[in-house]
Each structure stands twice: as C-alpha cells, then as structure tokens.
Amino acid sequence: MCGKGRMQRNLVSHAKNNFVRYAHPNLRRVRAKFSDGVHDAWVCAKCLKKGLVVPALARRIARAAAPAR
C-alpha cells in the first residue's frame, strides 16, 4: 500500500566492527476493498490504523449478509 519494505542498515560495535542488519516493517496480510474489487494485500499496521485501507468482510459473513436469490 505505502511501499514499505525491509530496510538495510549497518550495526556498528564499540570496536567499529560493522555488520549488516535488516529492519522489517510491521506488515499484515488482509483482505481489503480496492477500486478493482476485493483481494489480499500486505498492508502496514500504520495504514490499517489510519484507515487508509478498508478491510473486507470475511467471506462467510458476507455470504450470510447477502440477500437470498
């Protein structure tokens, strides 16, 4: 959604030894409504909390709420 991914950084000890460390964002897998329909997406927790992504109802709940034909 917002393009977040893992960030690479160097961890430096007191002896000035460097080694690569990776920081991963807090991503969640959610079913969300988009302009082209409902599908699964990886969304960061901050975007979910802000309301930038509208989560879709679970399939069984949506089916039960749908009117009978």
BAZA-338870 format. One line per 3 residues: number of its first residue (from 1); their letters; for each residue x, y, z of N, C-alpha, C, O, CB. Coordinates in Angstrom, 3 decimals. Glycine has a CB too. Layout:
NUM) a) X/Y/Z/X/Y/Z/X/Y/Z/X/Y/Z/X/Y/Z ~ ...
***
This chain:
1) mcg) 0.830/-1.195/0.000/0.000/0.000/0.000/0.874/1.257/0.000/0.758/2.101/-0.889/-0.944/-0.001/1.217 ~ 1.738/1.372/0.993/2.565/2.576/1.087/3.983/2.321/0.596/4.814/3.229/0.627/2.599/3.083/2.524 ~ 4.277/1.106/0.144/5.586/0.821/-0.425/6.656/0.464/0.582/7.841/0.458/0.250/6.037/1.975/-1.198
4) kgr) 6.256/0.165/1.813/7.246/-0.170/2.817/7.825/-1.556/2.562/7.137/-2.461/2.090/6.636/-0.097/4.212 ~ 9.090/-1.694/2.881/9.762/-2.988/2.772/10.888/-3.023/3.779/11.016/-2.126/4.612/10.298/-3.237/1.330 ~ 11.700/-4.057/3.705/12.776/-4.152/4.677/13.839/-3.090/4.405/14.103/-2.736/3.256/13.400/-5.552/4.651
7) mqr) 14.440/-2.591/5.480/15.483/-1.579/5.366/16.803/-2.197/5.797/16.865/-2.917/6.794/15.148/-0.321/6.223 ~ 17.848/-1.915/5.050/19.170/-2.425/5.372/19.945/-1.340/6.110/19.928/-0.171/5.725/19.926/-2.878/4.088 ~ 20.631/-1.754/7.191/21.442/-0.793/7.920/22.641/-1.509/8.517/22.646/-2.732/8.651/20.616/-0.088/9.022
10) nlv) 23.651/-0.740/8.872/24.845/-1.294/9.488/24.741/-1.166/10.997/24.364/-0.119/11.524/26.112/-0.590/8.967 ~ 25.077/-2.237/11.675/25.165/-2.200/13.127/26.645/-2.082/13.464/27.446/-2.928/13.066/24.508/-3.477/13.796 ~ 27.007/-1.041/14.191/28.407/-0.749/14.468/28.669/-0.979/15.950/27.991/-0.406/16.803/28.770/0.708/14.057
13) sha) 29.659/-1.822/16.256/30.003/-2.092/17.646/30.962/-1.021/18.161/31.380/-0.141/17.410/30.629/-3.497/17.793 ~ 31.304/-1.100/19.438/32.254/-0.143/20.022/33.634/-0.285/19.396/34.410/0.670/19.369/32.348/-0.339/21.541 ~ 33.940/-1.483/18.891/35.236/-1.721/18.244/35.187/-1.355/16.756/36.103/-1.678/16.000/35.654/-3.196/18.412
16) knn) 34.124/-0.689/16.350/33.914/-0.251/14.957/33.790/-1.416/13.979/34.121/-1.275/12.802/35.059/0.647/14.521 ~ 33.314/-2.566/14.459/33.013/-3.686/13.563/31.620/-3.455/12.989/30.671/-3.200/13.731/33.100/-5.074/14.315 ~ 31.500/-3.545/11.671/30.222/-3.343/11.000/29.664/-4.680/10.544/30.401/-5.525/10.036/30.373/-2.384/9.805
19) fvr) 28.376/-4.870/10.723/27.712/-5.967/10.049/26.312/-5.527/9.679/25.710/-4.686/10.348/27.683/-7.234/10.931 ~ 25.804/-6.106/8.608/24.533/-5.688/8.029/23.391/-6.272/8.854/23.398/-7.447/9.221/24.424/-6.131/6.544 ~ 22.415/-5.418/9.134/21.227/-5.826/9.865/20.027/-5.344/9.071/20.081/-4.297/8.427/21.218/-5.257/11.327
22) yah) 18.949/-6.104/9.117/17.741/-5.741/8.388/16.620/-5.424/9.366/16.406/-6.154/10.334/17.319/-6.870/7.431 ~ 15.910/-4.340/9.110/14.744/-3.963/9.905/13.512/-4.183/9.030/13.436/-3.673/7.913/14.837/-2.466/10.410 ~ 12.556/-4.940/9.544/11.347/-5.269/8.797/10.162/-4.475/9.338/10.004/-4.360/10.553/11.059/-6.783/8.868
25) pnl) 9.319/-3.919/8.448/8.141/-3.177/8.914/7.068/-4.129/9.429/7.126/-5.337/9.198/7.571/-2.303/7.784 ~ 6.108/-3.573/10.116/5.018/-4.343/10.706/3.925/-4.514/9.644/2.974/-3.733/9.595/4.454/-3.637/11.996 ~ 4.066/-5.546/8.792/3.115/-5.791/7.708/2.098/-6.843/8.113/2.428/-7.809/8.801/3.849/-6.228/6.435
28) rrv) 0.857/-6.648/7.681/-0.234/-7.580/7.954/-0.855/-8.005/6.638/-0.963/-7.200/5.712/-1.300/-6.943/8.889 ~ -1.266/-9.263/6.545/-1.947/-9.749/5.346/-3.450/-9.622/5.584/-3.995/-10.278/6.471/-1.543/-11.239/5.014 ~ -4.115/-8.788/4.802/-5.551/-8.546/4.996/-6.278/-8.641/3.662/-5.707/-8.389/2.601/-5.796/-7.159/5.645
31) rak) -7.569/-9.017/3.744/-8.452/-8.916/2.571/-9.028/-7.514/2.608/-9.656/-7.117/3.589/-9.604/-10.030/2.573 ~ -8.812/-6.771/1.542/-9.221/-5.368/1.540/-9.995/-5.031/0.273/-9.850/-5.683/-0.762/-8.000/-4.451/1.672 ~ -10.818/-3.997/0.386/-11.576/-3.498/-0.763/-10.729/-2.467/-1.498/-10.216/-1.521/-0.900/-12.940/-2.880/-0.316
34) fsd) -10.593/-2.668/-2.806/-9.904/-1.719/-3.662/-10.839/-1.348/-4.796/-11.938/-1.892/-4.900/-8.565/-2.302/-4.200 ~ -10.411/-0.422/-5.651/-11.281/0.027/-6.746/-11.579/-1.094/-7.737/-12.626/-1.088/-8.385/-10.638/1.200/-7.478 ~ -10.658/-2.063/-7.859/-10.879/-3.164/-8.808/-11.458/-4.401/-8.142/-11.507/-5.456/-8.773/-9.581/-3.526/-9.494
37) gvh) -11.899/-4.312/-6.891/-12.522/-5.444/-6.213/-11.873/-5.725/-4.870/-11.164/-4.888/-4.310/-12.452/-6.680/-7.085 ~ -12.134/-6.926/-4.369/-11.607/-7.346/-3.075/-10.516/-8.374/-3.306/-10.724/-9.365/-4.005/-12.729/-7.924/-2.167 ~ -9.344/-8.135/-2.715/-8.279/-9.132/-2.795/-7.327/-8.971/-1.623/-7.373/-7.975/-0.900/-7.516/-9.013/-4.126
40) daw) -6.458/-9.970/-1.444/-5.498/-9.966/-0.349/-4.351/-9.013/-0.654/-3.942/-8.857/-1.804/-4.963/-11.382/-0.094 ~ -3.841/-8.379/0.397/-2.725/-7.449/0.217/-1.922/-7.392/1.506/-2.445/-7.620/2.597/-3.230/-6.030/-0.184 ~ -0.636/-7.082/1.357/0.212/-6.820/2.513/0.104/-5.335/2.824/0.406/-4.495/1.977/1.704/-7.247/2.251
43) vca) -0.328/-5.012/4.043/-0.557/-3.624/4.440/0.156/-3.392/5.762/0.108/-4.238/6.656/-2.088/-3.303/4.558 ~ 0.815/-2.248/5.886/1.489/-1.961/7.153/0.441/-1.598/8.205/-0.640/-1.106/7.881/2.531/-0.808/6.986 ~ 0.781/-1.849/9.460/-0.157/-1.631/10.559/-0.533/-0.163/10.688/-1.642/0.158/11.115/0.438/-2.130/11.867
46) kcl) 0.374/0.727/10.326/0.091/2.169/10.423/-1.013/2.572/9.438/-1.890/3.364/9.784/1.379/2.996/10.149 ~ -0.977/2.032/8.216/-2.019/2.339/7.230/-3.368/1.764/7.671/-4.408/2.390/7.466/-1.631/1.782/5.840 ~ -3.349/0.574/8.277/-4.591/-0.007/8.788/-5.170/0.866/9.893/-6.377/1.107/9.931/-4.349/-1.436/9.307
49) kkg) -4.318/1.336/10.787/-4.771/2.133/11.918/-5.316/3.485/11.465/-6.287/3.987/12.031/-3.632/2.334/12.909 ~ -4.683/4.078/10.432/-5.136/5.370/9.913/-6.440/5.251/9.141/-7.150/6.243/8.977/-4.072/5.979/9.023 ~ -6.768/4.050/8.663/-7.986/3.864/7.888/-7.775/4.079/6.407/-8.739/4.306/5.676/-9.049/4.789/8.379
52) lvv) -6.521/4.014/5.938/-6.245/4.181/4.511/-6.696/2.974/3.704/-6.879/3.065/2.491/-4.761/4.423/4.287 ~ -6.878/1.835/4.384/-7.317/0.610/3.726/-8.608/0.165/4.394/-8.702/0.141/5.621/-6.220/-0.511/3.799 ~ -9.607/-0.190/3.584/-10.880/-0.657/4.120/-10.869/-2.176/4.108/-10.897/-2.773/3.032/-12.085/-0.096/3.301
55) pal) -10.828/-2.832/5.285/-10.849/-4.294/5.302/-12.195/-4.814/4.819/-13.238/-4.223/5.102/-10.549/-4.825/6.714 ~ -12.163/-5.920/4.091/-13.391/-6.535/3.588/-13.948/-7.477/4.645/-13.212/-7.957/5.507/-13.132/-7.295/2.257 ~ -15.236/-7.737/4.577/-15.850/-8.699/5.482/-15.343/-10.097/5.152/-14.946/-10.373/4.020/-17.395/-8.638/5.390
58) arr) -15.360/-10.962/6.135/-14.999/-12.355/5.885/-15.992/-12.946/4.898/-17.142/-12.511/4.844/-14.972/-13.180/7.206 ~ -15.566/-13.926/4.122/-16.423/-14.476/3.065/-17.715/-15.057/3.617/-18.787/-14.845/3.051/-15.676/-15.547/2.289 ~ -17.615/-15.795/4.732/-18.829/-16.431/5.260/-19.795/-15.398/5.825/-21.009/-15.591/5.754/-18.468/-17.453/6.342
61) iar) -19.283/-14.309/6.383/-20.164/-13.257/6.895/-20.810/-12.523/5.734/-22.000/-12.211/5.779/-19.383/-12.266/7.794 ~ -20.029/-12.244/4.687/-20.578/-11.539/3.520/-21.651/-12.381/2.826/-22.663/-11.855/2.362/-19.451/-11.191/2.522 ~ -21.412/-13.719/2.760/-22.385/-14.600/2.123/-23.693/-14.639/2.930/-24.783/-14.649/2.358/-21.802/-16.024/1.975
64) aaa) -23.570/-14.660/4.259/-24.747/-14.714/5.105/-25.533/-13.411/5.049/-26.759/-13.420/5.161/-24.350/-15.024/6.535 ~ -24.828/-12.281/4.875/-25.494/-10.979/4.831/-26.104/-10.686/3.464/-26.947/-9.797/3.345/-24.512/-9.884/5.196 ~ -25.694/-11.418/2.435/-26.206/-11.175/1.079/-27.682/-11.589/1.007/-28.088/-12.562/1.644/-25.361/-11.957/0.014
67) par) -28.474/-10.853/0.235/-29.889/-11.227/0.106/-30.042/-12.538/-0.669/-29.252/-12.849/-1.561/-30.679/-10.102/-0.595 ~ -31.073/-13.290/-0.308/-31.328/-14.568/-0.979/-31.858/-14.304/-2.376/-32.555/-13.317/-2.614/-32.330/-15.435/-0.170 ~ -31.524/-15.190/-3.290/-31.989/-15.031/-4.682/-33.310/-15.701/-4.901/-33.844/-15.665/-6.010/-30.974/-15.591/-5.659
***
